């Protein structure tokens, strides 16, 4: 049997590489998103500690300077958290973009694999037809030879 050679294998190989690259980019974008969410979580924890400190300051002897300083720290934390929300939103958009690109590349690769499967099926049918034809010719030849021998004898 002849060897099957898919003439567009190099395109399929490129599709595999592009898909792998898109997977890596998606994973990187996802990791960045997780890191940004962790930063926000730390900011929220820090803000909560400032709020706890504010309660303690109000419960003790009033120290106006420390109370004002604490309120400013809380306001700064809220500002940082708002900024971090924007960063997180951008990171989420990046993840969605990378996921869409990955899905599109995956779809292209699958289409290319389907084409390869169809080409292989066609190759198999052609090979089977050739083999069948060779068998028929061999049988006809053998039968014809037997007929000649029988007619002589």
Secondary structure, DSSP 8 states (H G I E B T S, - for coil): ------TTHHHHHHHHHHHHHHHHHHHHHHHHHHHHHHHHHHHHHHHHHHHHHHHHHHHSS--HHHHHHHHHHHHHHHHHHHHHHHHHHHHHHHHHHHHHHHHHHHHHHHHHHHHHHHHHHHHHHHHHHHHHHHHHHHHHHHHHHHHHHHHH-
